Structures are given as C-alpha cells and as structure tokens.
C-alpha cells in the first residue's frame, strides 16, 4: 500500500483512539485488518508511529515486532505483545519494561541493561556470560532464571527481588567487586565482602553474608541495608550515614557511637549498645569469680 494511504489510515486510527480514550471505555480494541498493513500503520522507521498513550489501547496480538526499536518502551497495560529478543532492532532491550509481554527466544547477545522483567509472560532463562557486555546493570530480574556464572558480570544496581529460585554470588569475582545499590533478595553470598563496594546495597532476604566493616571498600556503608548480614568487627572510622541495621546480626556500638550514628540518620535497630561502665563491671565480675575459685 502506498505510503500516503498508510499515513491517512494512521491519522484516522489516532483520531479514533483519542475519541475512545476520552469515552473512558474499558478494554482493548481488536482491529480485524491485514496484519502487514496494521504493522505499517503502527510503525514507521522501525518504531511506534502512534503516541504511547494510544497504542496501548489496541490488541496487538499477531503483530510482529521483528526489527522494531523497543528500547525505552514501557509495555505496561498493553495486550497481545509477543517479542523474540533475537529479532528486535539491534537486539536491544535497554530500559524496556516488559510487563504483560510474552517472551519467546534467547537473550544471547541481547542488551538487557535497565530492562525490567517484572510481570512478563513465558519462561526467561538468561546466561549472564552471553548477554551484551556481561551486564545486568540496573536490571530487574523478577521471575527470571539464571543459568551460568556471574564471574565478571556487572550486577551493580541489579534487583533480584522476585527472582525465580536462588542464585549464588561471589563478591570477589563479580565485575569491579561492586554490589553498589544491588538488591540481593534470594541471593546467597559465597565469598568475602573484603574490598567490595557495598554502598546502598540492600542485603534484605539474602543468605550467608558476613561483613567486616573495616574491610569493605573505602570503609563505606552509606545508605546500606544490613538485614540478614552478620557483622564481625567494629565500626571505627566507618561511614554509617543512613545505614540501616534492622535485621542485622552481631552489630555492636558503644553509647557515644550510637548517639553519633543516630545524628547521621542511621537506623540502629538490632544494634547492641554497650558503654564503658558495662565493660568495666564485666571485667570486675570475671576476675572476682576467678579469685573466689582460687
């Protein structure tokens, strides 16, 4: 069909969609027209040619997304979208929200940085060694299954909340030894956190994390959530601004440290607070018992 006719049909469709939106009618509209023509109306230069708030009113069942640019697209609220990651434009899902989208195909060689898998349909299995640049940077992995090593993989800002099953991370072998702003729910930590960047990391519902605050990168726990972490050393000289100790184990501070922590916005719930007099009494009692025994 001639391009001029496609443009006229597109303008008509946009007009009707605007009317439909204003009517506050519910449900997605199914257009019983030739799928190739429908695709020409929907897309121009390999991208949506209909405003984002309007194409989501359409039932897109049967529409091919092969060669279409879908990076930066939020599919939340759409219907009938089926995507093969191998066939979209440039194999690029950067900053794409896949809620409601049915996934069919491999992610080998696909860019999934900032991709949000929350609410997708189908089965997604990802080998981190094979995605673009081995980067899960800012990726939300709800419902995803990972098969493959995370050695050398960039997991900064990755969100494992809702991950399918459990996953093991060795902080010493991930990219740049950085867990910066990573959400580690469902993750088992196997390996030392020495030298690891844990700023803004959320350990809630993780397993096996043992931390010496003196040895983490730059002695910095800024805005870190330490739930389910075992603490084995002091916080002398450690940045604990906005640190949340709720749910942590073994954290100890003296009275002055605790006061200072509160002033810097730290939540010291589950921190054991001791003072000089308490320690002095314990020493006295201990030696007193020994003297009696002798």
N, C-alpha and C positions, 0 to 999 in steps of 0.2 A: 504494500500500500504506500502511496506517495506520502512524503514527509509532511506536506501541507495538510493532508487529511488527518494524519496522526495528531498533528498539533490542534486541529479543530476538535477532534474527539477528546483529547486531553483537557482542553478548556471546558468542554461540556461536562466531562466527568468531575472536574474540580468544582464547577458550579453546583452540580447536583449533590456532591459530597458536602459542600458548605451548607446547603439547604437542609440536608439530612442531619448534620451536626446541630444546627440551630433548632431543629424539631425535637431534640432530646430523645429521639427514638433509640431503642436498645437493639443490640445485635449487629453482626457483621453482614455486609451486603455481598451477595454472590452474583457475579456477572457471568451470564452464560454466553460468552463470546469466544471467538477463536483465541486460543492461548498465546499464539505467536503475536497476534495483533494486540491482545491485552498487555503482553510484555513490552511491546513497542510504546504503548501508551504510558505504562508505568515508569519506564527507564529511558533516560537519554544520556549519552556519553557514559554508559556503564554505571549510572547512579539514578536514584529516585528523582523523577521529574515532577512528582506531586508532593505538596507540603506534608511534612512529617505528621502533623495533627490530623491529616485527612486520609492518607493511605492506610492507616491503621484501622479505618472503618471498613475496609474491604476484606473479604475472604480470599486469601492468596493461595489457596490450595491449587496445586498443579502448576504454579508459576515457577519457572526455572530461575535460580539465582546464579547460574554459571556465568562467570565473568563480571558479576556485579560488585561494585565497591560497597562493602558493608562495614568498613571501619568507622567508628564514631556513631554507629546506628544503635538506637535503643528500640528493641523489638517488643518491649513490654506492652501487653494489650493487643498485640497483633494476632492473627489467626491463619493457620494453614501454611506457615513458612517452613520450608524444608531446605536445609543447607548442607552441602558437601564442602568441608573446609578445603579440600584439594582443588575445588573448581571455582571458588570465588576469586574475585580480582586480586592478583598478586599474592594469593594465599594469605590474606591479611585480615585478622580479626581484632586489630588493635582498638581498644576502648569500645568494644562491642558488648551490648547487654543482650543475652540470649534467652531471656525469659520467654517461655512458650514456643521456642524454636525447636524443631526436630532436627537432630544432628545425625547425618549419615555419611561416614567417611573418616579417614585417618587425619591426625594432626601432625604427621611428619612434615617438617619443613614449613609449618604454619606459624605465623606471628600471633601469639596469644597474650602479649603484654597488655595489662589492664582489662583483659577480657573478663566478663562476669558471667559465669555459668549458672548462676542461681536460677532455678526454675526451668532449665532446659528439658527437652524430652529426648528419650532414647538412651543409648549407652555410650559414654565417653571414656575411652582409655587413652592415657597420654604417656608417652615415653619422654621424660624431660630432656634426655640426651639428644632427642631428634627434633624438638621444636626450635624455631628460629633463635639462634644465638644462645640456646640453652637458658632462656629467660622466662621465669614465671613472675616477673616483676609486676606487682600490684594486681596479680591475677586472683580472682575469687573462684575457688575450686569446689564449691558446694556440689555434691553429687558426682564428682569426678573420681575415676580410679586411676592411680598412677602405677605404672609398671616400668621399672627402670631406675637406675641410680640417680641420686641427686648430687653426686660429686661434681663440683664445678658449676652447679646450677645457681642462677641468681634467684633467690627466694625473698629478696627484700620487698616488704610491703605485701607479700602474698598472704592470702586469707584462706586457711584450711578449715574454717568453720563449716560444718555440714559435709566435710569430705567423706567419701564412701569408704568405710573401713578405717584402717590405721596406717600410718606411714612413719618411717624412721628417718631421722635427720642426724647426721654427724656434723655439728657446727664447725669442726676443724676442716672439713673438706668441701663445704659449700663455697660459692663464689665470694671472694673477698672476706671470708669468715664473718659475714654480716647477716644478722637477723633483724636489722633495723626495721621497726614498725611491722614486723611479721606477726600474724595471729596464728598461734600454734595449737589450737584446739584439735584433738585427735592425733597429735604428733608425739611420737616417742623420741626423746633426746638420748642418743647414744654417742657419747663423746664429751670432751671437756668444753666448757664455756670460756676457758682462758683465752684472752686476746680477742674475744668475739664482741662485735658491736651489738649491744642489746638495748640501745636507746629506743624507747617507745614500743618495745616488744611486749606482746600480750601472751603470757605463758598459761593463761587460764585453760584448764582441762587438758594440759599437756601431761606427759609422763616422763619420769626419770631425770628431770633437770636438777643438777646440783651446781651451785654457784658460789665461787669465792669472789665477793665484790672487789677485793683488792686486785684481782687479775683480769677482770673483764676489760674490754678496750677502753682506754682513757679513764678508767675507774668511773665510768659514767652510767648511771641508771636513770637518766632523765625521763620522767613520764612512763617508766616501765611498770607493767603489772606483773607482780611476782607470785600470783596464785599458783599453788602446786609446785613451787620451787623450794628446794632445800638449801638453806643458807649456812655456810660452814666457816665464815670468817667475819671480821669486824667491818664497820663502815667508815673507819677513819679515813678522812680525805676523799670520800666517795661522794659524787654528785647525786643526791637523792631528791632533787627538786621535783615535785609532783609524783614521786614514786608511790605506788600503791602496794602495800604489804599484805593486803587482805588475802587470806588463804595460804600465805607462805608458811614455811616451817623453819624453826631454828634461828630466826632473826632476833638479835639481842642488841639493846642500846642502853646506855646509862641515861639518867634523868635529863642531863643537860643536852645530850644528843637528841633525845626525844622531843624536847622543847624546841630545839633548833629545826628539827625535821618538820614539825607542825607549822612553824613560821614560814617554811619554804613550800608549803602546800602538800606535803607528803601525808598519805593516809597510813597511820602506823597501827591499824587494827592487826592483831595477831603478832605484834612485836612484844617481846618480853623486855620490860623496863626494869633495870636494876640501878642501885646507887652505891656510893662508897660505903655508907654505913652497913648496908646489907652484906656486902662482901667482907667487911671487917668482922661483922658478927659471925659469919660462916667460918672464917679462919679461926677466930677465937674458940668457937664451939668445937671445931675439929681437933684443935690441939688440946682443948680441955678434956675431951674424951680420951685422947691418946695418953694424957698424963694419968688419968684415972686408971686406965688399963695397965699402965706400967707400975 
